[in-house]
């Protein structure tokens, strides 16, 4: 006879490792695990998305880590080639801008064709030219393939907090090679655990801070990139400081001509001194944007007065390009006409305030704010701060200033683009955009290319993210804007974008999808299992129960001969399970629903007798 009970929520397990999609491990005819026996198989896992004020995306895995399989890459394993992508790659100095649809499409195709050593999705996108036929694409949180539009991400080679993809133009399109810090698979189908190019290897013991990429540039044979460091295993994310990574451009170029397996890079790192202003909050994080004017580089930074507050102040330093990695050579904006020799003297760059309306900004209604990642460009005789709108808006905006040090006038801004696929509802798959950046190495003499990141904060009833169902929510997007749009009193026209790539996952079951923002632990309430039925036979029982919600798994406990009932004998991923190998006698089976983060809901019991 059925009965109900409740189990308390458990804390989430630690991250790292390899996971499988929820649909892979549906098991039938499972024998109950004997007391003290070793747990078999991989635990189902996935991604828990948390977005904190546009900082980026953090992925949390709840699976055991795998050791990288050693051995040389297999022979004859050329990179993934995306054909007919010539419209996405222009030559230096070209007057023809890339086609944003082609840019979008090449990353979609690369993800769809990705193997276990390939990039399959990610955010924090920015591109730096290596030479006339190669680009280095830098990413923050990176899924490693395989992946697909209807299967999501496989995770068999892990997840890295940053990576580099080298794109090489070929006769028929472009070849793509993913560069990690090591540990990705060494051959088709082999498991791995990819390390980031900046940061600790995931197979080392202990917790590891996250390093997310910011802006950068090439100087001579070196690519200089900024990475901001965040404390491990914390949410909301706790910023700790900034490192400068120096990559050998020739080494990255060579990686792009080699095998798709085993490409690695470990740049030289310089950790900048961390400084928090006297008023408190976060330290100043440097490198959100860089602007090179002649032999001088302006480095923009951000600082939150309160770590959990999305409001960010803007800071600025300048340094000779030849001394970019020498922090003692930096000078810091300390007010109009004043530059301090150390960051303790730095003062925020002034910003106006205003609200976007009809493509322009009217003053007064909202406080000025900067994103965690943006760009500053010179155009139309002024300087423009370009960023994605903060707070989940679908806009890319630009704000003018008369000098690199501002003040940037947030009452005279212009809306450059609005993405119709962005929105925090099921009709838009709970998509957000963030960290829009100008891409000078993709742009032409009269057209600016802007990249931006798209992700989804949608989770289903079982707290599975949208990435468990499709790879389309974490792919970079691009728009092109005529430079004439930055002229005096110009109207923003002729902005081009690619077609919307919206699989409509949430629209299929809108009652089963939620915006994770504002939910306790980022997950919706777990519905109860209301009843359990048992059909017993010789040495076995078939259990069934009503489905409680999309993405839930069910922990099955068994009390009876040889079964103490203190831990699950199996985990089911649908509305039934068959237990075999049972001794004769009376049993109590208890079925408890649980979500991806191992929190549990109210369960139900049933008693039965095995003859």
N, C-alpha and C positions, 0 to 999 in steps of 0.2 A: 504494500500500500504506500502511495507517495506521501512524502513529507517535505517541508522546506526548512532551510536554515541559511545563515549568512556567514561568510568568512571575511575577516578584516583584510584590508588592502596590504599588499607587501610593497616594500621599497623596490624601485627599479634595479635590475641587475646592472653590472658595469658593462661598458661598451667594449668594442674591439672585436674583430673577427669577421666571419663570413656568414652570410645568411641565405635562406632560400625563400622564395615567394610562398605566400600562405597556401596556395593551391597545390603545391608539389607534394606535401607530405600527408595527404589524406590516406589513412591506413585502415584496412579492414582485416578482421580476423587476428587481432593483436592479443598475444598471450600476456597476462598480467606479470609485472616484474616482481620477482621474489624479493623478500626483505634482504637488504644488504647487497643486492646485486648491482653491478655497474650500469650507470645510465647509458643507453645506446642511442646512436644517431645524433644528428645535429638538431639543436633546438631551433624552431622557427623564429626568425628575427625580422627586423625591419628598421625603418627610419623614423625617428621622432623629430619633427621639424619644430624649431623654435626661432622666431624672428624677434629680435630685440632692437627696436628703434632703427631699423635699416642697417644694423651692423652686418648682417649676412645671415647665413644659414648654418645651423649646427645639426649634424646628424648623429644619432645615438643608436648604437648597435647593442643588442643584447644576445651575444653569441660567443662561443668559445673561439679563441684565436687559433689560426693555423700557422704552421711553420712554412716558410718559403721553400719550395722544392729547388734544390741546387741543381746546377748543370748548365751547360752552354745553351744558348738559343738554338732552336732547330734550324737547319740549313734551308735555303729557298723559302724564306718567310718574309716576303716583301711587305711594305706598309699598305694600309688600306688606301685605295685610290678612289677618290670621288670624281667621277667623270662629268664633263660638261659644267665645270665650276669656274670657267675662265672669267665669267662676269663678276666673280667675287674677289679677283686678284688683279690689281692694276700695277703698272710699273711706276717707279719713283718719278715724280714730276709730271705724271699723266694729267691731261685736262679732262679725262673721263672718269667719273666716280664709279665705284663698284655698285652693282645692283643689290639693294638690300634683300630682295627676295632670294638672290643667289647666295648671299652670305648666310641667311637663315637656313636655306636648304642644305648647304654643305655640312653644317653642324648636325642637322637632323639626320642626314644620310650617314655621316660618320658614326653617330650614336647607334643608328639602326644596324650598322655593319660591324660594330665594335666587337672585339674578342676580349679574352681575359687579361690582356695587357694594354687595352686601349681606353682612352677617355670615352665615357658614355654620357656624361652630363656634368654640369657644374656651374658655379657662379663666380663673381669677381673677375669677369673677362676683361682683358686688355691685350692689345697686340703691339709688338715692337718688331721692326724690320731687321732681319739679319743681313740680307743682301737683296739683289734685284729679283731673285726668284724664291726667297724664303721669308717666312714670318714666324716669329716665336709668339705663341698665344699663352698668356699666363692666366691661371684659374685659382680660385680659392677652393672651397669644398668641392671635391671631385669624386663622382661615381666612376668606378672601373667596370668595364663591360663583362659579358654581353648585356644588351638591353633591347627593348623594343616598344613600339607605340601601344601595344595591347598586353605586354607582359611586365612592364616596369624594368627594374634593375635587378640583375641576378646576384650581384655582390660576391661572386666566387673568388674574386681577387681583391676584395676589401674595399676600402673607402679612404681617400687621402684628403687631408685638410688643404693641400695645395699641390699643383702639378703644372707642367708645361707641355704644350703640344706644338710640335714643329710642323709647319705646313710648307711643302715644297711644290712649286708649280712644275707640272710635267706637260708633255706634248698634248695629252688628252684630258687634263684636269689638274687635280692636286692630290699629292700623297700626304698622309698624316701619320706621324709617329708620336706617341705619348711618352714623355720623360717623367719618371718618378724618382724618389730617393732610393729605389731598390725594392725588391720583395714582390713585385708583380709576377704573374705567372711567366714561366720560361718556355711555354709551348702550348699549343691548342688544347683547351680543356683542363689544363693543370691548375690546381688551386694556387693561391698566393695571398699575400697580405701587403699591399703596396704601401710604402712609406712616402711621406711628403718630401718634396725637394728641400724644403726648409722645415726643420723640426725633427723630433726624435722618431726613431723607427718604432712602429706599433708592436713589434714582436719583443721589444725589450720590456722588462718588468717595470711596474709602477705606472703612474699616471703621466700624461704628456700634455704640455701646453699646446694650444692651437695657434698656428701662425696663418693669418689670412693676408693675401697679397693686396697691395695698394697700387699707386702709380709708379712709374719708372721711365727711364730713357736709356738710349744708347750713347756712349761717349767713347770714341775710338773703337777698340776691339772688345769693350766690356759693356754688358747690359747691367745697369744699376736699378734694382727694384727694392721698394719698401715693403716690409711685412710687419703687421701689427700683431703683437702677442697677447693672447687671452688665457686666463687661468684654466687649467684642465678641470673637467667634470663640474662646471658651475653653470647655472642658469638662473637669472639673467647673466649674460656673459660679463666677466670681470676683466677689463683691460689692464695690462701690466706694463706695456711699453712698446718700443719699436726696434726692429733690426733692419739693417741695410744689407741686401744680398747682392754680391757681384758675380755675374755669370760670364764665363768666357763665351763670346759670341761664336767663335770658331768651333768650340766643342759642341754647342747646341746645333750648329749647322751640320756638323758631321753626323750627329745623332739622327738628323732628318733624312740622311741618305742610307741608313743602315736598316737592320731588321726591325720589325714591329715589336719584337720581344727583347726585353733586357736593357732598354735605353734608360740611363740613369744620369743624374747630375747632382753634385753637392757643391753649391756655390760657397764662396768666402763670405763670412758673416761678420758684421760689425754691430754690436749691441749699443744703442744710444742710451745715454744716461736718462733714467726715468725721473720726471719732475711733475709734481702735482701743485697747482697754484695754491696760495695760502687759504683761499676760500674753500678748498677741498673739492671732492668729486674724483674724477678719473685723472690719470696723468695725461699730459698732452701726447697725442698720437700723431706722429709725423708721417707725411707721404700720401695723405688723402688725394692730393693733386700736386703735380710739378709743372712748372712753366719755365721753359728755357728762352731767354732773351740774350742773344749774342753769347758771351762767355759767362753769363750769370744765370744761375738756376734759382728760381723761387720755389720753395718747398712749403706747401700748405699743410697745416695740422688741425686737428679738432680736439675739443675737450668738453666733457660733460660736467656741469656743476654738481650734478647728482648722478651716481653711476647708473641708477635705474630710471633716470629721466631721459627722454629722447632728445631734449634740447641740447644743442651743441654750439659752443663758441668756436670761432674761426681764428687760427693763429697762423703766423707767417714767418719764415726765415729766408735769408738769401745767402748764397755761397758761390764762389767761382766754380765752374763746372769741373775743373781739374782737382778741386778739393772737396768734391761732393761727399765723399765717405770720411772726411776728416772733420769731426764734429767741432773741434776747437776753432775751425775756420768759419763756422756759421755765425751769422749776425741775425738778431731777432727783432722783429717789428715791436717797437715800444711806444708807439704814438706817432702822430704826423711828423715826418722829417727826422725821426729818431730811431736808431738801431742799436740794440744792446749787445754786448759781447757774450752774454750767456742767457740761457732760457729763463733763468729766474727773473730777468728783467722784461720778459715778453709780456705784451698786452694784447687782448683780443682785437682783431681787425673789425672796425665798425660795420654794422649791417643795418639796413633800414627795416621796415616792417610793412606788410601788405598782404593782399589776397588776390589770387588769380581770378579773373572774370573775363570771359569772352576773348581770350588770347592775349590780354594785357593784365596788369596788376593794379588794383586800386588799393589805396593806403588804408592802414589802420586796423584791419580786423583780426589779423593773426600775427604772432611773434615771428620774427625772422629766425630761420634755422638753417643749418647746413647738414647735408647727408654725411654718412661715414665715408663715402667715396663720391667724387665729383671731378670736374675739370675746370680749368681757367684757360681761356684762349684770348688772343688778340684778334679782333675783327671789326671792321667799320670804324676804325679810329678809336676804339674803346677796348676795354677788357671785359670779358663776360664769364661769370660763374655759371656753369651748366650742371644741373643735377636733376635727378628724379624727384618728384614731389614727395615730401615726407608724409608719414601717417597713412600709407596705403593708397594714395591717390594714383590715378593712371597717367599723370602728366610728366613731361620733361620740360623744364623751365630754364630760362636764362635771365641773369641779372647783371646790369651794366655797372662799370666803374671807370673812372678816368685814369687809374693807375693800378698796377698789380696789387698794391696794398689797400685798395678800396678808396673810400667806402663803397661797397657794393649796394646798389640802390634796389631794395626789395619792393619799392613802390613803383618802379619803372620796368619791371620784368616782363618777359614775353613767354607765352606758352609756345614751345616749338612743336610739340607732338602730344597727342592723347591716344593711348592704346585702347581700342574698344574691347579687347579681350580681358582687361584687368577689372576685377571687382570682388568684393568680399561676400559673395553669395553663391548659391549652387549653380545659378545660371552662368557664372564665370569660373566655375571650378575653384572658387576661393583664391584666385590668383592675385599676386602682388608683383610690383616692379620696384627695383631699387638699384642704386649705384649706376646711374647713367654716366658715361664717360665719352668725351671726344676721342676719336681715334685718328691722330694726325698721320700715322703711317699707312692708313687706308684711304685717306681723303685726297681729293684732287685740288687743283688750283682755285676752283670756284665752288666746291661742294664739300661740306663737312660730314663725315660719317660719325654717328654716335651709336655706341653699343649700350645695352642695358641688360639687367638680369631679371628673369622671370622665375617665380616659384609659386607654390601653392601652400597655404596654411590650412588646407582642408584635411580633416581626418574623418574616418568612418566610425561606426559604433564601436568597433574593436580597436580604435585609435591607430589604425593603419593609415599612413600618409598616402597622398595621391601618387607618390613615386612608386608605391607597390603595384600600381595598376598601369602606369604609362610613363614613358621617358620624356614626354613632351613638355612637362612642367618645369624642367630644370635645364633648358637649352637657351643659349644666348640669342638675343634679338638685336636687330639693327635698323636704323633709319638714316636717311640722307637729307641734309638741310642745305639749301643754297646759302652761300655766305652773304648774299644780298639781304637775307633776312635779318642780319645784324646791322644794317645801315640805319641812318637817321629816320626815325618814325616809320620804319618799313613794316609792311604787313608780312606775316609769316605765311608764305605760300609755297606750293610745289614741293612740299615735304613728301618723301617717298618711303614706303615701308613694304615689307613682305605680307603675304596673305596670312590671316589668322590660322593658327594650328591648334584648334580647340577640339579635343576628343569628346567633350561633354560627359565626363565620367559621373559627376555628381548629379547631373540632370536625369540620369537613368534611375536613381534611387534617392531623390532629394531628402526624404525623411531619414536617411541613413548617413548623411554627411553633415559636418559641422565645421565652423571656423574655430581653430584651436586657440586663437587669441581669447583670453578671458576665461577659459575653462580650467578647472582645477587639474593640475598636473598636465595641462594641455590635452586632456581627454574628456569625452562626454561620459555621462552617467552610464553604468553598465546595467542593462536590463536583466531581470531575474530569469532563471530557468524555472518555469512554473510547475512542471511535472515531469516524471520519468516513467517510461513503460519498460517492462522486462519480459522477454520471452525466452525461458530457460529450456535447455535440452541436455543431452548427455555430454557432460564435460564442458559446456559452454553456455553463454547467455547473449542474447541480442538486446541491447539497450537502445531506446529511442526517446527523443524529447523534442518539443517545439523549438524551432530556430529562434534565438533571442536577438540576433542582430548581425549585420554585415561585418565580417572581419573578426568576429569573436572566435576564440578557441574554447574547448570545454575540457576541464580536468576531471578525470573519472577516478574516484576513490572506491576501494572495495574492502569490506570487512567481512570476514568469514574464515573458513578453514584455511590456515596458512597465510591469511591476508589480514594484517593488523589495521589497515585503513589509515595509516598516518601519512602516506604520500601517494600521489596519483599512480595508478597502474598503467595509464595511458593518457594521451592527450588527443582529442578528436577535433577536427576542423570543419565538421558539419554536424548534422542533427542525429547522429547515431554512432554506435561502436559495437563490435562483437568481441567478447572476451572468451578465450579458449583456454584449455588446460586446467579447468576448475575441478576440484575434488567434490564429491557428493557432500551435501549439507546446505545449511541456511546461510544466506548472504544479505548484506545491505550494500547497495550501490548508491553512491552520491555523486552528482554531476554539478560542477561549479563553473559558471562562465568566467572567463578572464580575458583581458585585453592584451595588446602588444606589450605594454609596460608591466605586465604581470599583476596588475590590480584585479581584484576579484569582486564578483557580484554575488547576489543571493542564489544559492543552489537548491536542489531538490533531491529527495531520496526515494528509493524504492526497495522493497524486500522481495526476495525470490528464493526458490529452493532448486538446487541442482540434484537430479535423481542419481 
